[in-house]
Amino acid sequence: MKRWMGIVGAGIFAATSLASPAWAGPSDKSGGRPNFAGKLPIRELNEEEAILHALNRLGFGPRPGQVEQIEKTGLENWIQAQLHPENIGDPVVEARLAQFPLLRLGAAALLDQYPSPDIAAKRLGISLDDYRKRLQDLAKQPAGASSLPVNSLPFKDQNDTVSELMEAKMVRAVYSERQLDEQLSDFWFNHFNVFVYKDLDRWYMIPYERDAIRPHVLGKFRDLLEATAKSPAMLFYLDNSSSADPHAFDRLKQHPLRTRPGEKLPPLGGKRGLNENYGRELMELHTLGVDGGYKQEDVIAVARAFTGWTIESPRENPAFYFDARIHDPDPKRVLGKNIKGGGIKDGEQVLDLLVKDKHTAQHISLQLAERFVSDDPPPALVARMAKAFEKSKGDIRAVITTMIYSPEFWSRAAFRAKVKTPFEIVASTARALGADVDQPMQLVQWVSRIGEPLYQCLTPNGYSDKAAAWVSTGALLNRVNFAVALTSNKVRGAQVDIDSLVGADVGTNPHLALDRVEGEFLAGQVSDTTRVTLEQEMDEPSILGAKLDDPVKQVNVGLITGLVLGSPEFQKR
């Protein structure tokens, strides 16, 4: 195994320095039909390679038999369907997501039904310590044998609000037919990152992803930007909900706001000042980019424009609310343009300005190309994508289409040139094996173990899409350990049937088994170095199921498959 870890590490580390790995596979164009590409500019990959490339880049990898299925229906047809996910039925995912009822709840209902322990204790009229003791006593009771009154703990576990979110993300990646939709949902959440464990964001996160991110992943960037700006999750995470014109409180003392009969305004809160967090990240991360030509005075002006964008009642009715009482009414100037909409329109005018800026088109296009093409994408490709962004007024589908219909996307240099993130490696391994996943939390925990705990990136820039962030000795070991555990049916709640994929007739021949496994999971494209090392592993007692000169009764095909899925070739996409 040490020998194998060495070759895995060397192969993956190559991705951080080589644009076109030596093990990327032969440039044999004879496989498949000569005119399979349609209007796709595929010149350097054969049909099987192109389909694998599309499944790995635009989705989370192939499921058993999917390459052959796409060969029959046509690669371009599959891509066009992915660009219009609203037309794709997804009954398997819908059935599996039915076990997660929290996905349908709003933030107010989640806060009410899944309160934090201190809130639950207060509602029950007991101390926090007593409430925790009841939880511990209840946990010790066998199922159905609790001596506690049935209604003694009417509230549900607050941790469910996060666990169901994570499990649903894994289910969608592994089973959804709308693979591009899932890749883009992951991309855009990362782009507009929110840390799930920042206090109230635990309860805001399900509606954030469901209502602010997912409906807009292939829509207009302007709509996506405003949806995130008005989301309680983002307002709370980047502190804009507490940002206020520092002069507002003195102004209200001198000129109290008159309300209409029966009108009840949300509590104003204590005196506070301007918070620049959202204004800065809006420009640096969400739109213009760090080199987007803005200055500190622009950050301040943007923050002033968004004063009053807050949450109506963070714990009872966590919905977007514009509070004119704390908005800065004075003139503002952003990127040399006067902001004079007034009230809530100040912030909306800033969003319009940022979306139309050429730096935003460049920044968004570069990040998409880094995710889907390479860690260092060709400038000409990024420029075409940026032009499509500007021409279409920020239509994300148009930008993605431009990228897919560019020769750089289908180049030999781009083929298997990106290291899979921990989430991608877990999802793609489960897909490749056709795993039946009944307990997706087990896979979620493996993602954390490999280094990418879902929804838990602390910083607003989100997780990196580049290889260097994911390549370390510990992470590589965990990747191989996961593959071996899954192929050996040692991951609880996930079942795989290796024999149905590679055949049950390999018997005592480890080299035949290796050939079958490489053909099934790597399309037979393996570097000489990887092949030699794997061949050497075939003599190990753990593979042969025999020691010394004992006769081999049955080779361990699960372990062989795990080693192949831990290879550099499978670790890249």
KOLKETI-78002 format. One line per 3 residues: number of its first residue (from 1); their letters; for each residue x negated, y, z negated of C-alpha. Coordinates in nm, 2 decimals. Each point is the difference from the previous one (the first is absolute). Layout:
<sites>
NUM	A	X:Y:Z; ... .
</sites>
This chain:
<sites>
1	MKR	0.00:0.00:0.00; -0.29:0.24:-0.07; -0.12:-0.05:0.35 .
4	WMG	0.35:0.07:0.13; 0.03:0.32:-0.21; -0.33:0.12:0.15 .
7	IVG	0.13:-0.03:0.36; 0.34:0.16:-0.09; -0.17:0.30:-0.16 .
10	AGI	-0.24:0.04:0.29; 0.28:-0.02:0.26; 0.22:0.25:-0.18 .
13	FAA	-0.28:0.24:-0.08; -0.07:0.02:0.37; 0.33:0.18:0.05 .
16	TSL	-0.13:0.30:-0.19; -0.28:0.05:0.25; 0.09:-0.17:0.33 .
19	ASP	0.26:0.13:0.24; 0.01:-0.33:0.19; -0.09:-0.30:-0.22 .
22	AWA	-0.20:-0.27:0.17; 0.26:-0.26:-0.12; 0.30:0.18:0.16 .
25	GPS	0.05:-0.29:0.24; -0.06:-0.06:0.37; 0.12:0.23:0.27 .
28	DKS	0.17:-0.28:0.18; 0.28:0.14:0.21; 0.10:-0.32:0.15 .
31	GGR	0.24:-0.10:-0.28; 0.37:0.07:0.05; 0.17:0.17:0.29 .
34	PNF	-0.20:0.25:0.21; 0.28:0.26:0.00; 0.12:-0.04:-0.36 .
37	AGK	-0.07:0.36:-0.10; 0.28:0.18:0.18; -0.07:0.37:-0.04 .
40	LPI	-0.24:-0.05:-0.29; -0.36:0.10:0.09; -0.15:-0.33:-0.10 .
43	REL	-0.32:-0.06:0.19; -0.24:-0.17:-0.24; 0.21:-0.25:-0.19 .
46	NEE	0.17:-0.31:0.13; 0.37:-0.07:-0.08; -0.05:-0.19:-0.32 .
49	EAI	-0.25:0.25:-0.13; 0.23:0.29:0.09; 0.30:-0.16:-0.18 .
52	LHA	-0.21:-0.07:-0.31; -0.13:0.35:0.01; 0.35:0.15:0.01 .
55	LNR	0.12:-0.23:-0.28; -0.29:0.09:-0.22; 0.00:0.38:0.06 .
58	LGF	0.37:0.07:0.05; 0.10:-0.25:-0.27; -0.14:-0.22:-0.27 .
61	GPR	-0.12:-0.28:0.23; 0.16:-0.29:0.18; 0.23:-0.26:-0.15 .
64	PGQ	-0.02:-0.37:0.13; 0.11:-0.02:0.36; 0.04:0.38:0.04 .
67	VEQ	-0.28:0.04:0.25; 0.16:-0.27:0.23; 0.34:0.17:-0.05 .
70	IEK	-0.13:0.34:0.11; -0.17:-0.17:0.30; 0.34:-0.11:0.12 .
73	TGL	0.19:0.33:-0.06; -0.28:0.24:0.09; -0.24:0.21:-0.21 .
76	ENW	0.13:0.33:0.12; 0.36:-0.11:-0.08; -0.11:-0.08:-0.35 .
79	IQA	-0.17:0.34:-0.04; 0.29:0.19:0.14; 0.23:-0.18:-0.25 .
82	QLH	-0.24:0.10:-0.28; 0.02:0.36:0.10; 0.38:-0.02:-0.04 .
85	PEN	0.04:-0.20:-0.33; 0.36:0.12:-0.04; 0.08:-0.25:0.28 .
88	IGD	-0.17:-0.30:-0.17; 0.21:-0.22:-0.23; -0.17:-0.10:-0.32 .
91	PVV	0.23:-0.26:-0.17; -0.28:-0.19:-0.18; -0.13:0.31:-0.17 .
94	EAR	0.35:0.12:-0.08; 0.08:-0.33:-0.17; -0.33:0.00:-0.20 .
97	LAQ	0.04:0.36:-0.11; 0.35:-0.08:-0.13; -0.17:-0.13:-0.32 .
100	FPL	-0.13:0.35:-0.08; 0.31:0.20:-0.10; -0.20:0.30:-0.12 .
103	LRL	-0.09:0.09:0.36; 0.35:0.13:0.05; 0.01:0.23:-0.31 .
106	GAA	-0.07:0.37:-0.03; -0.24:0.15:-0.25; 0.28:0.10:-0.24 .
109	ALL	0.13:-0.36:-0.01; -0.35:-0.14:-0.05; -0.06:0.24:-0.29 .
112	DQY	0.33:-0.09:-0.15; -0.02:-0.38:0.03; -0.37:-0.05:-0.04 .
115	PSP	-0.10:0.26:-0.25; -0.34:0.04:-0.17; -0.02:-0.17:-0.35 .
118	DIA	0.01:0.34:-0.18; 0.32:0.10:0.18; 0.16:-0.34:-0.05 .
121	AKR	-0.08:0.00:-0.37; 0.15:0.35:-0.03; 0.32:-0.11:0.17 .
124	LGI	0.03:-0.30:-0.24; -0.07:0.22:-0.30; -0.30:-0.20:-0.11 .
127	SLD	-0.37:0.07:-0.02; -0.24:-0.07:0.28; -0.18:-0.27:-0.21 .
130	DYR	0.33:-0.17:-0.07; 0.09:0.00:0.37; -0.33:-0.15:0.09 .
133	KRL	0.04:-0.27:-0.27; 0.34:-0.09:0.15; -0.16:-0.03:0.34 .
136	QDL	-0.27:-0.23:-0.14; 0.25:-0.21:-0.19; 0.21:-0.03:0.31 .
139	AKQ	-0.30:-0.10:0.21; -0.08:-0.29:-0.25; 0.35:-0.15:0.03 .
142	PAG	0.05:-0.29:0.25; 0.23:0.09:0.29; 0.36:0.01:-0.10 .
145	ASS	-0.09:-0.06:-0.37; -0.04:0.35:-0.13; 0.14:0.06:-0.35 .
148	LPV	0.02:0.37:0.07; 0.34:0.15:0.09; 0.06:-0.01:0.38 .
151	NSL	0.05:0.38:0.00; -0.29:0.08:-0.24; -0.22:0.10:0.29 .
154	PFK	0.22:0.14:0.27; -0.29:0.15:0.20; -0.23:-0.17:0.25 .
157	DQN	-0.38:0.00:0.03; -0.14:0.32:0.14; -0.28:-0.20:0.16 .
160	DTV	0.26:-0.15:0.24; 0.01:0.34:0.18; -0.36:-0.05:0.11 .
163	SEL	-0.02:-0.38:0.04; 0.30:-0.01:0.24; -0.15:0.28:0.21 .
166	MEA	-0.33:-0.19:0.03; 0.17:-0.33:0.07; 0.22:0.15:0.27 .
169	KMV	-0.30:0.15:0.17; -0.17:-0.34:0.01; 0.32:-0.17:0.13 .
172	RAV	0.03:0.25:0.28; -0.36:-0.03:0.11; 0.01:-0.38:0.00 .
175	YSE	0.35:-0.06:0.16; 0.12:0.31:0.18; 0.05:-0.01:0.38 .
178	RQL	-0.05:0.38:-0.01; -0.38:-0.03:-0.05; -0.09:0.34:0.14 .
181	DEQ	0.26:0.16:-0.22; -0.16:-0.17:-0.31; -0.35:0.11:0.10 .
184	LSD	0.11:0.36:0.05; 0.20:-0.01:-0.33; -0.33:-0.10:-0.17 .
187	FWF	-0.20:0.26:0.19; 0.24:0.29:-0.07; 0.04:-0.09:-0.37 .
190	NHF	-0.38:0.00:-0.03; -0.01:0.33:0.19; 0.26:0.15:-0.25 .
193	NVF	-0.13:-0.19:-0.29; 0.16:0.01:-0.34; -0.13:-0.19:-0.31 .
196	VYK	0.28:-0.22:-0.13; -0.11:0.01:-0.36; 0.00:0.38:-0.05 .
199	DLD	0.28:0.01:-0.26; 0.34:0.05:0.18; -0.13:-0.10:0.34 .
202	RWY	0.05:-0.36:-0.11; 0.38:0.07:0.05; -0.04:0.23:0.30 .
205	MIP	-0.20:-0.23:0.21; 0.27:-0.23:0.15; 0.21:0.29:0.13 .
208	YER	-0.32:0.17:0.12; -0.11:-0.28:0.23; 0.36:-0.09:0.10 .
211	DAI	0.13:0.34:0.07; -0.30:0.23:0.07; -0.25:-0.23:0.17 .
214	RPH	0.16:-0.30:0.18; 0.27:0.18:0.20; -0.25:0.23:0.16 .
217	VLG	-0.31:-0.22:0.08; 0.07:0.02:0.38; 0.19:0.33:0.00 .
220	KFR	-0.09:0.37:-0.01; -0.29:0.08:-0.22; 0.18:0.32:-0.11 .
223	DLL	0.28:-0.20:-0.14; -0.23:-0.24:-0.18; -0.20:0.30:-0.15 .
226	EAT	0.31:0.17:-0.14; 0.14:-0.33:-0.13; -0.32:-0.05:-0.21 .
229	AKS	-0.02:0.36:-0.10; 0.36:-0.02:-0.14; -0.04:-0.34:-0.16 .
232	PAM	0.00:0.00:-0.38; -0.29:-0.25:0.01; -0.23:0.25:0.18 .
235	LFY	0.13:0.30:-0.18; -0.09:-0.17:-0.33; -0.32:-0.17:0.11 .
238	LDN	-0.16:0.33:0.13; 0.16:0.21:-0.27; 0.20:0.23:0.23 .
241	SSS	0.31:-0.06:-0.21; -0.17:0.19:-0.28; -0.14:0.28:0.22 .
244	ADP	0.15:0.34:-0.05; -0.06:0.37:0.08; -0.18:0.11:-0.32 .
247	HAF	0.20:0.32:0.01; 0.34:-0.17:0.02; 0.06:-0.03:-0.37 .
250	DRL	-0.06:0.36:-0.08; 0.21:0.09:0.30; 0.29:-0.21:-0.13 .
253	KQH	-0.03:0.17:-0.34; 0.04:0.34:0.16; 0.26:-0.11:0.26 .
256	PLR	0.19:-0.31:-0.12; 0.14:-0.20:0.28; 0.38:0.02:0.03 .
259	TRP	0.18:-0.32:0.06; 0.34:-0.07:0.15; 0.28:-0.12:-0.24 .
262	GEK	-0.05:-0.37:-0.08; -0.35:-0.01:0.16; -0.25:-0.19:-0.21 .
265	LPP	-0.37:0.05:0.08; -0.27:-0.26:-0.09; -0.21:0.09:-0.30 .
268	LGG	-0.27:0.24:0.10; -0.28:-0.15:-0.22; -0.28:0.18:-0.17 .
271	KRG	-0.20:0.28:0.14; -0.26:-0.12:0.24; -0.20:0.11:0.31 .
274	LNE	-0.10:-0.09:0.35; -0.12:-0.36:0.07; -0.21:-0.03:0.32 .
277	NYG	-0.01:-0.38:0.02; 0.26:-0.06:0.26; -0.09:0.30:0.21 .
280	REL	-0.36:-0.12:0.02; 0.08:-0.36:0.08; 0.27:0.10:0.24 .
283	MEL	-0.27:0.16:0.22; -0.30:-0.21:-0.08; 0.16:-0.34:0.01 .
286	HTL	0.35:0.01:0.15; -0.05:0.24:0.29; -0.31:0.20:0.10 .
289	GVD	-0.28:-0.21:-0.14; -0.29:0.11:-0.21; -0.15:0.18:0.30 .
292	GGY	0.33:0.16:0.10; -0.11:0.36:-0.02; 0.19:0.10:-0.31 .
295	KQE	-0.14:0.20:-0.30; 0.06:0.02:-0.37; 0.24:0.30:0.05 .
298	DVI	0.20:-0.22:0.24; 0.03:-0.27:-0.28; 0.13:0.26:-0.24 .
301	AVA	0.24:0.14:0.25; 0.14:-0.34:0.08; 0.04:-0.08:-0.37 .
304	RAF	0.19:0.32:-0.04; 0.22:-0.08:0.29; 0.10:-0.33:-0.16 .
307	TGW	0.08:0.14:-0.35; 0.35:-0.10:-0.08; -0.02:-0.34:0.18 .
310	TIE	0.06:-0.21:-0.31; 0.21:-0.28:-0.15; 0.35:0.07:-0.13 .
313	SPR	-0.02:-0.21:-0.31; -0.30:-0.23:0.00; 0.15:-0.27:-0.24 .
316	ENP	0.37:0.03:0.07; 0.04:0.11:0.36; -0.34:-0.01:0.17 .
319	AFY	0.10:0.17:0.33; -0.16:0.28:0.20; 0.11:0.34:-0.12 .
322	FDA	-0.11:0.35:0.11; -0.01:0.22:-0.30; 0.01:0.36:0.12 .
325	RIH	-0.07:0.12:-0.35; -0.36:-0.11:0.01; -0.08:0.06:0.36 .
328	DPD	-0.25:0.27:0.10; 0.19:0.25:0.21; -0.29:0.21:0.11 .
331	PKR	-0.15:0.00:0.35; -0.24:-0.28:0.09; -0.25:-0.05:0.28 .
334	VLG	-0.11:-0.35:0.11; -0.27:-0.07:0.27; 0.04:0.36:0.12 .
337	KNI	0.38:-0.03:0.03; 0.26:0.19:-0.21; 0.24:-0.22:-0.20 .
340	KGG	0.32:0.19:-0.03; 0.28:-0.25:-0.01; 0.08:0.07:-0.36 .
343	GIK	0.11:-0.25:-0.26; -0.01:-0.37:0.10; -0.07:0.11:0.36 .
346	DGE	-0.35:0.11:-0.10; -0.11:-0.36:-0.06; 0.19:-0.12:0.31 .
349	QVL	-0.18:0.27:0.21; -0.34:-0.12:-0.13; 0.09:-0.36:0.10 .
352	DLL	0.09:0.13:0.35; -0.33:0.19:0.03; -0.21:-0.29:-0.11 .
355	VKD	0.16:-0.26:0.23; -0.06:0.23:0.30; -0.36:0.06:-0.09 .
358	KHT	-0.25:-0.18:0.24; -0.20:-0.11:-0.30; 0.29:-0.21:-0.12 .
361	AQH	0.04:-0.17:0.34; -0.38:-0.08:-0.02; 0.01:-0.12:-0.36 .
364	ISL	0.30:-0.23:0.03; -0.12:-0.14:0.33; -0.35:-0.07:-0.15 .
367	QLA	0.15:-0.18:-0.30; 0.23:-0.21:0.21; -0.29:-0.10:0.23 .
370	ERF	-0.21:-0.09:-0.30; 0.27:-0.22:-0.12; 0.09:-0.17:0.32 .
373	VSD	-0.31:0.02:0.23; -0.33:0.03:-0.19; -0.17:0.16:-0.30 .
376	DPP	-0.17:0.24:0.25; 0.25:0.04:0.29; -0.10:0.14:0.33 .
379	PAL	0.05:0.38:0.01; 0.17:-0.01:0.34; 0.27:-0.23:-0.14 .
382	VAR	0.06:0.22:-0.30; 0.02:0.30:0.23; 0.27:-0.17:0.22 .
385	MAK	0.19:-0.09:-0.31; -0.02:0.35:-0.13; 0.12:0.14:0.33 .
388	AFE	0.30:-0.24:-0.01; 0.07:0.12:-0.36; 0.01:0.36:0.11 .
391	KSK	0.20:-0.06:0.33; 0.26:-0.21:-0.18; 0.02:0.24:-0.30 .
394	GDI	-0.13:-0.26:-0.24; 0.19:-0.30:0.13; -0.18:-0.29:-0.17 .
397	RAV	0.13:-0.26:0.24; -0.15:0.20:0.29; -0.34:0.01:-0.17 .
400	ITT	0.00:-0.37:-0.08; 0.11:-0.08:0.36; -0.29:0.21:0.14 .
403	MIY	-0.24:-0.19:-0.22; 0.13:-0.34:0.10; 0.00:0.09:0.37 .
406	SPE	-0.36:0.11:-0.02; -0.29:-0.23:0.12; -0.20:0.08:-0.32 .
409	FWS	0.27:-0.19:-0.20; -0.06:-0.31:0.21; -0.38:0.02:0.03 .
412	RAA	-0.24:-0.28:-0.09; -0.16:0.24:-0.25; 0.34:0.03:-0.19 .
415	FRA	0.07:-0.37:-0.01; -0.05:-0.14:-0.35; -0.18:0.32:-0.09 .
418	KVK	0.19:0.10:-0.32; -0.03:-0.17:-0.34; 0.33:-0.09:-0.14 .
421	TPF	0.10:0.17:-0.32; 0.09:-0.22:-0.29; 0.37:0.04:0.07 .
424	EIV	-0.05:-0.09:0.37; -0.22:-0.30:-0.08; 0.26:-0.15:-0.25 .
427	AST	0.29:0.07:0.24; -0.17:-0.12:0.31; -0.12:-0.32:-0.17 .
430	ARA	0.35:-0.08:-0.12; 0.13:0.07:0.35; -0.26:-0.21:0.17 .
433	LGA	0.08:-0.30:-0.22; 0.37:0.04:0.04; 0.02:0.01:-0.38 .
436	DVD	0.34:-0.03:-0.17; -0.03:0.27:-0.27; 0.25:-0.03:-0.28 .
439	QPM	-0.19:0.21:-0.26; -0.16:0.29:0.19; -0.13:0.15:-0.32 .
442	QLV	-0.27:-0.27:0.01; -0.13:0.14:0.33; 0.04:0.35:-0.13 .
445	QWV	-0.23:-0.09:-0.29; -0.26:-0.14:0.24; 0.00:0.33:0.19 .
448	SRI	-0.09:0.17:-0.33; -0.27:-0.25:-0.07; -0.16:0.06:0.34 .
451	GEP	0.00:0.37:-0.07; 0.32:0.18:0.12; 0.27:0.01:-0.27 .
454	LYQ	0.31:0.10:0.18; 0.14:0.35:-0.06; -0.28:0.06:-0.25 .
457	CLT	-0.25:0.23:0.18; -0.05:0.28:-0.26; -0.11:0.27:0.25 .
460	PNG	0.22:0.17:0.25; -0.23:-0.10:0.30; 0.12:-0.36:-0.03 .
463	YSD	-0.19:-0.32:0.07; -0.27:0.01:0.27; 0.05:-0.16:0.34 .
466	KAA	-0.38:-0.04:0.05; -0.20:-0.32:-0.05; -0.25:0.15:-0.25 .
469	AWV	0.28:0.04:-0.26; 0.08:-0.37:0.00; -0.34:-0.18:0.03 .
472	STG	-0.16:-0.11:-0.32; -0.13:-0.33:-0.13; 0.28:-0.04:-0.25 .
475	ALL	0.27:0.09:0.25; -0.14:-0.25:0.26; 0.00:-0.28:-0.25 .
478	NRV	0.36:0.07:-0.09; 0.10:0.00:0.36; -0.14:-0.35:0.05 .
481	NFA	0.14:-0.12:-0.33; 0.34:0.12:0.10; -0.01:-0.17:0.34 .
484	VAL	-0.11:-0.33:-0.16; 0.26:0.03:-0.28; 0.28:0.06:0.25 .
487	TSN	-0.10:-0.28:0.24; -0.04:-0.23:-0.29; 0.36:0.08:-0.12 .
490	KVR	-0.14:0.14:-0.33; 0.18:0.34:0.03; 0.31:-0.03:-0.21 .
493	GAQ	0.32:0.07:0.20; -0.17:-0.04:0.34; 0.01:-0.32:0.20 .
496	VDI	-0.19:-0.08:0.32; -0.01:-0.31:0.22; -0.34:-0.02:0.16 .
499	DSL	0.07:-0.34:0.17; 0.29:0.16:0.20; -0.25:0.25:0.14 .
502	VGA	-0.31:-0.21:0.07; 0.13:-0.35:0.00; -0.02:-0.28:-0.25 .
505	DVG	-0.22:-0.23:0.21; -0.34:0.15:-0.08; -0.05:-0.27:-0.26 .
508	TNP	-0.37:-0.04:-0.10; -0.14:0.23:0.27; -0.08:0.34:-0.15 .
511	HLA	-0.14:0.13:0.33; 0.33:-0.08:0.19; 0.19:0.18:-0.28 .
514	LDR	-0.23:0.30:0.03; 0.06:0.02:0.38; 0.38:-0.02:-0.05 .
517	VEG	-0.01:0.27:-0.27; -0.22:0.24:0.20; 0.23:-0.05:0.30 .
520	EFL	0.31:0.07:-0.20; -0.11:0.31:-0.20; -0.28:0.15:0.20 .
523	AGQ	0.09:-0.10:0.35; -0.33:-0.19:0.01; -0.19:0.33:0.00 .
526	VSD	-0.28:-0.05:-0.25; -0.35:0.13:-0.01; -0.29:-0.24:0.02 .
529	TTR	-0.10:0.10:-0.35; 0.34:-0.06:-0.15; 0.04:-0.33:0.18 .
532	VTL	-0.34:-0.13:-0.12; 0.07:0.10:-0.36; 0.34:-0.16:0.01 .
535	EQE	-0.14:-0.32:0.15; -0.25:-0.02:-0.29; 0.29:0.04:-0.25 .
538	MDE	0.17:-0.30:0.16; -0.25:-0.23:-0.18; 0.09:0.13:-0.34 .
541	PSI	0.17:-0.26:-0.24; 0.29:0.24:-0.06; 0.07:-0.01:0.37 .
544	LGA	-0.05:-0.38:0.04; 0.17:-0.10:-0.32; -0.28:-0.23:-0.06 .
547	KLD	-0.34:0.00:-0.18; -0.34:-0.13:0.12; 0.06:-0.31:0.22 .
550	DPV	0.36:-0.06:-0.10; 0.22:-0.05:0.31; 0.21:0.30:0.11 .
553	KQV	0.37:-0.07:-0.04; 0.16:0.34:0.09; -0.17:0.33:0.07 .
556	NVG	0.13:0.31:-0.19; 0.16:0.19:0.29; 0.14:0.26:-0.24 .
559	LIT	-0.35:0.09:-0.11; -0.13:0.01:0.36; 0.29:0.23:0.09 .
562	GLV	-0.07:0.22:-0.30; -0.37:0.04:0.10; 0.10:0.09:0.36 .
565	LGS	0.25:0.25:-0.12; -0.27:0.15:-0.21; -0.23:0.04:0.30 .
568	PEF	-0.11:0.34:0.13; 0.21:-0.07:0.31; 0.32:-0.02:-0.19 .
571	QKR	-0.09:0.27:-0.25; 0.00:0.25:0.29; 0.28:0.10:0.22 .
</sites>
